[in-house]
Amino acid sequence: MAKKTVPVAPATADENYFVLIRNPLELRRQVLESSKKTINCLQSYQRLILIRHKKQSEIAKLNDLLKELEYLNKKIKGYIPEYKGATIARSAKPEKQSLAPAAIPDRQKKEKTELERLEDSLASIEAQLKNLD
């Protein structure tokens, strides 16, 4: 046998419903704490994105330097005559160069503002949690 379906009247916007919330302060505290955890996750994700962008830019710089070194090596091989004798021992130690921090691209500055925005919202949530106590 086929089931009979009862037509359901569509809900209208003017119908009001009341839902009882037990321990509203505790519920609000839990919602704020979960918001705090979510914002912490977003902050770590933003930091991860910054690290990835920095890593990609450093890799691009290294690739450019390698290309330049290959070019210069090929160029200098044309000027140096070939030597068919005993190898010369190298006694000079190469100097270590200090790497200066790279300039921050505009994209990373925008992402830092996103990170700062998340930190501000986290601070406001923590303030609300303190007010509940």
C-alpha positions in Angstrom: 0.0 0.0 0.0 1.1 3.5 -0.7 1.7 5.8 2.2 -0.5 8.9 2.5 1.4 12.1 2.7 0.1 15.0 4.6 0.7 18.4 3.1 2.8 20.6 5.3 2.2 24.3 5.3 5.3 26.3 4.5 6.8 28.2 7.3 6.3 31.9 7.1 8.7 34.6 8.2 6.4 36.0 10.8 6.2 32.8 12.8 8.3 33.1 16.0 9.7 30.2 17.8 11.1 30.1 21.3 13.9 27.7 22.2 14.9 27.4 25.8 18.6 27.5 26.4 19.8 26.1 29.6 22.9 27.7 31.1 23.2 30.5 28.5 26.4 31.7 30.1 28.0 28.3 29.8 26.8 27.9 26.2 28.2 31.4 25.4 31.5 30.5 27.0 31.7 27.3 24.9 30.9 29.2 21.7 33.5 31.8 22.5 36.1 29.2 23.3 35.4 27.4 20.0 35.7 30.7 18.2 39.0 31.2 19.9 40.3 27.8 18.8 39.1 28.5 15.2 40.9 31.8 15.1 44.1 30.1 16.4 43.9 27.6 13.6 43.4 30.4 11.1 46.4 32.2 12.5 48.6 29.1 12.2 47.4 28.6 8.6 48.3 32.2 7.8 51.8 31.7 9.3 52.2 28.6 7.2 51.2 30.5 4.0 53.7 33.2 4.8 56.4 30.6 5.3 55.5 28.9 2.0 55.7 32.2 0.1 59.0 33.1 1.7 60.3 29.6 0.8 59.2 30.0 -2.8 60.8 33.4 -3.2 64.1 32.1 -1.7 64.0 29.1 -4.1 63.4 31.5 -7.0 66.4 33.6 -5.9 68.6 30.5 -5.6 67.6 29.4 -9.1 68.4 32.8 -10.5 71.8 32.7 -8.8 72.5 29.2 -10.2 71.6 30.3 -13.7 74.0 33.3 -13.3 76.8 31.0 -12.0 76.4 28.6 -14.9 76.5 31.5 -17.4 79.6 33.0 -15.7 81.3 29.5 -15.5 80.7 28.9 -19.2 82.0 32.4 -20.0 85.2 32.1 -17.9 86.0 28.6 -19.4 86.5 30.4 -22.7 89.1 32.7 -21.2 91.1 30.2 -19.2 93.5 28.0 -21.1 93.4 24.2 -20.5 96.1 23.0 -18.1 97.5 19.5 -18.6 99.6 19.1 -15.6 99.4 18.3 -11.9 96.5 19.6 -10.0 97.0 22.7 -7.9 96.2 22.4 -4.2 93.8 25.1 -3.0 94.8 26.7 0.2 92.5 29.7 0.3 89.3 29.2 2.3 86.2 30.7 0.8 84.7 33.6 2.8 81.3 33.1 4.3 78.8 35.6 3.2 76.1 36.8 5.5 72.7 36.7 4.0 70.7 39.8 4.5 66.9 39.4 5.1 65.0 39.8 1.9 62.6 42.6 1.4 59.0 41.6 2.1 56.8 41.6 -1.1 53.5 43.4 -1.1 51.6 40.2 -1.0 53.1 39.2 2.3 52.3 42.5 3.8 48.6 42.0 3.0 48.7 38.6 4.6 50.2 40.0 7.7 47.3 42.4 8.0 45.0 39.4 7.8 47.1 37.8 10.5 46.9 40.9 12.6 43.1 41.1 12.0 42.8 37.5 13.4 44.9 38.4 16.4 42.6 41.4 17.1 39.5 39.2 16.9 41.2 36.7 19.2 41.9 39.4 21.7 38.3 40.6 21.7 37.0 37.0 22.2 39.4 36.6 25.1 38.1 39.9 26.6 34.5 38.6 26.3 35.5 35.4 28.0 37.0 37.4 30.9 33.8 39.4 31.2 31.8 36.2 31.6 33.9 35.1 34.6 
